[in-house]
Amino acid sequence: MSKVLIIGAGGVGSVVAHKCAMNSQVFSEIMLASRTKAKCDKIAAEIQEMHGVTIQTAQVDADIVAETVLLIKKFQPKMLINVALPYQDLTLMEACLATGIHYLDTANYEPKDVAKFEYSWQWAYQERFREAGLMALLGCGFDPGVTQVYTAYANKHHFDEMHYLDIIDCNAGDHGKAFATNFNPEINIREITQPGRYWENGEWVEIEAMSIHKPIDYPGIGPKESYVLYHEELESLVKNFPTLKRARFWMTFGQQYITHLNVLENVGMTSIKPIKFQGMDIVPLEFLKAVLPAPDSLGENYSGQTSIGCQIKGIQDGQEKTYYVWNNCDHAECYREVRAQAVSYTTGVPAMIGAMLMLTNEEWLKPGVWNCEELNPDPFMDLLNQHGLPWNEKVNVELPHEYPA
Ligand code: NDP
């Protein structure tokens, strides 16, 4: 029985709050806090109506350590789940250290003024968390998150040495909008407009954004054009599995999405450099975010599925072997269960599972700062099956995108 504080009341925060409330045997008291309290209250009312559970709500600016510290002291949770934005990772880690509680997030820290994704800032907290006897679990969504648990599971049960890893992420859903992003638009657009990168033979190969693409055949969906992007879990995976000769991340985008994105980029709307507008400094990408649909508004009438998985090639008992593990998730089913679309759902459920393991499984509560592949994958894989993200696996399949880069 543990109290949990969830920060962030967007698409993902809503799913985490619903799923924690649905598991009140572990999460005995829940507080949802965010910058805009009205959003927390709306989610709390929905949870009361759908699951008969009362959760508390609060307003907090998570950029200000002292504000979060005050809230933690008042509510006294055992851990904090950060599903606000990556900009808040460090201030929230500081607040956890100051109050002696555990920490979990779903995306690595990014400074607001540079679109740069790397774990160095958060890994630098290793000693402080270890010395305090506290745990910080980083990137516990689907990707990052489950993709690392899948890889650790493959490494433990299927390979003596893993050599090639392709993470493949497809959203074949239709939300009926001309252009919208499935998670925070600002973070999403920063991620895909930066140069792509993949790991090969001990070094990073940088490519022009979206310049490598192929159709990949996704189970239950069919072939979809997929693009090589840099994705943050690659950094920790190649560090923790040094036998990997190549590691890439692929994501699908429809032509309509790419056309809109190209236009927005060409006219300067995706820039994070402030410009003067009517005497004020504004950041074009922040303005764009304000006019695009919010991720938590896309769920109703969203149809189709997501499919995210890992395809791995390596050696077991001296023989070459391939392994594919994946989950398909249906947007409409997620909406029925927790009023969310599948991208928020596939992020929020693993965050709840990570928190559940930290609170109930001694092996999973390890002082220090960790990425998801550094803990025993087996209990996580079991809980995925129990809490709405069942996985499938195939051994020795032909990997459809074994192309040269
Ligand atoms: P949303 O934009 O829908 O929600 C973000 C929430 O954070 C909003 O409620 C926002 O409040 C709140 N927030 C922002 N700044 C602050 C602040 N300073 N203090 C308190 N609250 C704040 O985003 P999503 O729910 O789609 O995404 C949430 C996180 O999940 C992101 O970090 C994203 O990168 C990550 N993610 C991870 C994935 C994974 O698989 N690992 C996949 C998808 C997302 P307000 O409403 O007032 O703006």
Residues whose N, C-alpha, C, O or C-beta is under 5 A from the ligand:
A	BS01	NDP	G8 A9 G10 G11 V12 G13 S34 R35 T36 V60 D61 A62 D63 V83 A84 L85 P86 T106 A107 G141 F142 D143 P144 G145 N182 F183 N184 I187 P295 D296 V343 T347
